[in-house]
């Protein structure tokens, strides 16, 4: 059965947020992590507070990364290696269960184009 991000992110619009199939790499993490170009979906176990760092936007123009937080009671910070996310130094996936963010690089910074 394919992994469906809309189950984890129920507020996501279905017209621009495709179903994630088993063909997409899913990286499971539980501590600070720097996202790699080969990553697409980063599934975070929020058993502690940590930061997920997106790679430099200049190297990954138009690349999309999905960061998904499980039911853990801790917030996850998403930061850009250089540059900003929506004009801020970072973005936070709230401590309540199952928050997520979809981030795209414009060649310099990242924009959060979806999430819950």
ChimeraX attribute file (.defattr): number of C-alpha atoms within 10 A of each C-alpha:
attribute: neighborCount
match mode: 1-to-1
recipient: residues
	/A:1	5
	/A:2	10
	/A:3	14
	/A:4	14
	/A:5	19
	/A:6	15
	/A:7	11
	/A:8	18
	/A:9	18
	/A:10	14
	/A:11	12
	/A:12	18
	/A:13	12
	/A:14	11
	/A:15	6
	/A:16	9
	/A:17	15
	/A:18	12
	/A:19	13
	/A:20	16
	/A:21	13
	/A:22	11
	/A:23	8
	/A:24	13
	/A:25	13
	/A:26	18
	/A:27	15
	/A:28	12
	/A:29	14
	/A:30	13
	/A:31	15
	/A:32	16
	/A:33	15
	/A:34	15
	/A:35	20
	/A:36	12
	/A:37	13
	/A:38	11
	/A:39	15
	/A:40	19
	/A:41	20
	/A:42	20
	/A:43	17
	/A:44	26
	/A:45	20
	/A:46	23
	/A:47	15
	/A:48	13
	/A:49	16
	/A:50	18
	/A:51	18
	/A:52	23
	/A:53	18
	/A:54	25
	/A:55	20
	/A:56	19
	/A:57	21
	/A:58	15
	/A:59	13
	/A:60	18
	/A:61	15
	/A:62	14
	/A:63	15
	/A:64	18
	/A:65	23
	/A:66	19
	/A:67	24
	/A:68	24
	/A:69	26
	/A:70	18
	/A:71	15
	/A:72	17
	/A:73	17
	/A:74	19
	/A:75	20
	/A:76	28
	/A:77	17
	/A:78	23
	/A:79	21
	/A:80	23
	/A:81	17
	/A:82	16
	/A:83	19
	/A:84	19
	/A:85	21
	/A:86	14
	/A:87	11
	/A:88	12
	/A:89	13
	/A:90	19
	/A:91	19
	/A:92	15
	/A:93	20
	/A:94	16
	/A:95	17
	/A:96	14
	/A:97	16
	/A:98	20
	/A:99	23
	/A:100	26
	/A:101	21
	/A:102	19
	/A:103	23
	/A:104	21
	/A:105	24
	/A:106	15
	/A:107	15
	/A:108	16
	/A:109	22
	/A:110	32
	/A:111	16
	/A:112	16
	/A:113	13
	/A:114	17
	/A:115	19
	/A:116	15
